[in-house]
């Protein structure tokens, strides 16, 4: 199978680079300065074993590849807010022998949140979900760092919305040759919702920096509890913390490539790069949506969604709001909820 990595940033670059190292055929899809660097100098992937350069085909879109192959696997690793456009472009691409990618090819959604599978299923017949545990950083155009060792990441895989199949097992087998653990599970959404609860911290990081202070960690505890209450009210199953810890064990230890302290995660990186967009609508915003549907107030996640979007839109520096100020605003937001909570929409 040939893997077409649609969005060769931090996660996509790490997955694509590791697959290429293991001898699998890989095409990288990127844009802007990153695409220019990939074409000129290759993908520089930095891991605890050291840096390597992979000279792989790099394209801006499907037109540059001509007809896609029947054995192609599309791996969607763009941020969810960019997923709709990417799915539209690649879904319409022709496949050798007839038909389009949306009709004939598998698309693997390797993104934070839980919305990308639904977006893909509107167009694609064969959709797979991934719960991504992969510490990776976009360093600069052409360079991606993946700090995990001995495994680069753990990628739970399943059909969307549920189930497994032989294609999925082949993909998992390829990933497991490439420094990943790739459990195939029939209930991948349960793992994705568990990861969503952890990703509610992304907006805190983006706005106020990495969670090193007690105040920041306490705020995340409150934000996560709000998310848990919403999932419980909605009757949505999610893997518990003990089950997640057992799955991870000590399989991934972080060893930053330059010895520097950890920077922020994916949302922090979006602000740091000044992209103008952020994934908060599909993380904290998912909790806000479910809260409104099921009559559960979500003042903390509402606040974080709003602040993260403001920071992205106005291109404010990542981590520039003192955590004390963020906590003050959070307390005000909670205090403003009417007694009895939010009414259920009718």
N, C-alpha and C positions, 0 to 999 in steps of 0.2 A: 504494500500500500504506500502511496505517496501522501505525505501530510502537508496540507496547505495551512499555514499558521496566519490567520487573519487578525493582525494586530500584534506585530513582533516587538512589543514593548517589554516590560519586566517579566511578566508571566509567560507571554508568548515567546520571547527571546530565550528564556531559560528552557522551556519545553522543546522548542525547535532546535536549539543548540545541543541539548543533551541527546535528542533523538538522532541528530546528525552524527554526533560522536559515536553512537552505537551502530552506525552504518545504515540508518534508514534515510530514505529520500525525503527531503524537506524543501518547501518553498516558503519564503518569508514575504508577508504582505505588510507594507508600512507606507508612510507618507512623509512629506516635508524633508527636513534636514536628516532625520533618521534614515529614510529611504536612500537619500544621497550618499550617506556614509556607508550604509550596507552595500550599496553597489560599488563604491569606490574601494573600500578597504575590508569588506566582509564584516561578519558579526564577531565582535570581541566578547566572549563569555568568560567572566571571572568567577571562579569557584574556589573553595578552600584548597583544591589541588593546584591552583594557579590559573593564569589566563591562557586561553586558546582562541585562535581566530578561525572562524568557519566561513569559507567563501561559498555561499549558497545563492541560488537564484532569488532575486528580490524584485517584487513587482508592486505597482500601485493598485492594481485591480485585475479582474479576470480577463479583460480584453488582451492583455499582454501574454497570456498563456494560450490563447486560441481555444480550441475545444478541450474541455477537461477530460480526464481519463475515468473510466468506470471504476477504477480502484482508488480514486482519490478520496481522502478524508478531509473534510473542512473542519478546522479547529478554530472556533470563535473565541478570541482572547481580547478583543477590544473592550473598553469599559461599556457597561450596559447602556449608558446614554447614547453611545455610538452604534449600538447593535442593530437598530432598525434599518439604518442606511446600509450597513454592511450586509445584512441578510437580503435586502432588496437587490443589491448589486450582484452578489454571488448566487442567489437563488435563480436568477434569470440566465446564468451562464450556460451555454450549450455543452452537452456531454457527447463524446464520440459514440456513435451508434444510435443517436437520437435521444430526444428528451432534454430536460434541463436539470441543473444541479438540485433544485428543490424537489424534483420528481424522483431522482435516481441516487443521489449521494447522501451519505450520512453527514450530519453537522453535529459537532461536539461542542457544547456551550460550557466553556471554562471561565466563568466570571463570578464575581461576588453577587450576593443577592439571590432571588428566586424567580425573577421576572423573565430572564433571557430565554428559558425553555418555552414559555408561553408565546413570546415573540416569534421564536423560530418555528413553532408548530403551526402558526398561521400560514406559513409558506412551505415548509419542508415536511416531507412525509416521515423521514427517519431522523429523529431528534434524540440526542443523548445529553444527559446532565453530568456535571462534575462538581464535587465539593473540593475546592482547591485549598490545600495547606501547602503553600510554597513561598517561603520568604525570598523575595527577589526585588531588585531595585533597578530602575532605569537610571544609569549613571550619567550618560551623555549620548548624543547621537552616535550610534554604532556600537555602544557598549552597554552590556547588561551584567549585573552581578547577582549570583544566587549563593547565599551564604550558608545553606544547610549542609550538614554532613552527619553521618555517612550517607543518608538519603538526601537528595535535593528537595523532595517533596512527597506528600501523600495525596493521591488523587482518587477519591471514591467515585466510581463510575456506575451509571445506570441508565436505562432507557427513560425517556421522559414521556408520560408522567411516572411510569413505573415499569418494572420488568427488566429482563436481560436478554441477550441473544449472542449468537456466535461472532458477529462483527465486533461487538463490545469486548468479547473475550480476546479476540485477535489484537485489538487496540491495547488492551491491558497488558497482554504479553509483550508487545513492543515497548510500552512504557517501562515495564519491569526490566528490560535490558538496558535502560537508560537512566539509572540512578533514581527511579521512582518506585514507590509501592503503589499499586493500582488495584485495590479491592473492587470486585464487581458485585454490586448489591442491587436487590430488587426494589429498594426504597430510597433511592438517592435523595429525594426531596427531604426526607427526615434528617439527613446529614447536612443538606444545604440550609435548612431552617436553623439547625444548631449553629452552623457557621455564621448565619445572619446575626444571631444574638451577639456573637463575639465582634462582628463587624460594626455593631452600633458604636463602638469606641472610635471608629475611623474619623468621625466628624469632630470628636473631642481632640484627637491628635492634630487634625488639620487646623483647627482654630487655636488651640492652646499648647500644642507640642506633645511630644511623647509622654506617656503616662508614667512619670517617675515620682510624682509627688503624691502624698497621701490624699490630698484634696481631690486630685484628678482621678485617682483610683476609686475613691468613695463615690464620686459623681458617676463613674461608669457603672458601679454596682447598682445605683439607683436607676440609671438608664436601662440597664439589662433587665432589672426587675420589672420595669414598665413593659419591656418587650415580652418577657415571659408571661406576664399577666394577659397580654393581648393574644399570644398564641394559644394559651390555655382557654381563653374565652371563645376563640375561633375553632377550638377542637382540632388544632393542627399539631401533629406529632413531631417531635424533634429529639435527636439523640441527647442523652443526659451528659453532664460533665464527666462523670466517672467513665462512661462508655467512650467518650472522646479521648480522655486521658489514656485509657487502656489501648485504644487504637494507635495513638501517637507514641506512647512509651518514651524511650530515649532514642528514638530513631532519627530525630532531627535536632542537631545542636548547631547553634548559630556561631559562625566564625567569620565576622566581617572581613572583606577582602583587604582593606587597608588598615585594620586595627582600630578604626574610629568607632565612637559610640553609635548605636543604632539610630538611624534617622526614622522618619515616619513611614507608615504603610501607604497603600495605594492612593487614598484620598489626600494625604499629606503631599505625596509626590505630584499629584495633579496641581495643587496650589504652588508647590515649589517650582514647577515647570511653567506656570502661568498659562495653562491650557485654556482657561476661561470656563471650563465645565468641571463638574464633580459628580460622583455617583450617589450623593446623599439621598436623592429622590427614590432610589431603589434599595436603600438600607434603612436609615431612620424613616424615610418616607413610606416604606413598606409597612412599618409598624404603625405610622400615623394613619395610613389607609385602612388597615385592618381594625384599628381602634375605632375609627368612624363607622365602619361597617357593623361592628359588634358592640357599640356603646361603651367603649372603655376609653377614658381620657388618657391622652399621651402628651402632656405638656412638655416633657423633657425632650422627647424625640422630635416634636414639632419645632422646638427652639433650635435644636442642633441642625435639623434639615434647613431651616431658614438661614441660620448663621453661615453654614457651609456654602450654601448657594450664593449668599451675599459676598462672602470672601472670594469665591471663584469668579463671580461676575465682575467685581470691582478689582480683581487681581491683587488682593491684599496679601502680604507675606504670610506664609504658612507659620502657624504657631505664634502669631503676634498678639493675641489677646491673652492677658494674664489669666491664669486658671482661677484666681480669686474673683475676677470680674465675671468669668463664665459661671462660676458657682453662684454668685450673687444673682445673675440673670435667671439661672435655673430655679433658684428658690422663689424668685418673683413669679416665674411662670407657673410653678406648682401652686403658689398661693392664689393665683388668679382663677383657678378652676372653680366653677360654681359648686356649692355643696351638692353632693349627689352625683357629680361627674357629668360627662357629656351625654346628652340625649341621643338615643339611637336614631339614625336617619330613617325617615318614612317616605 
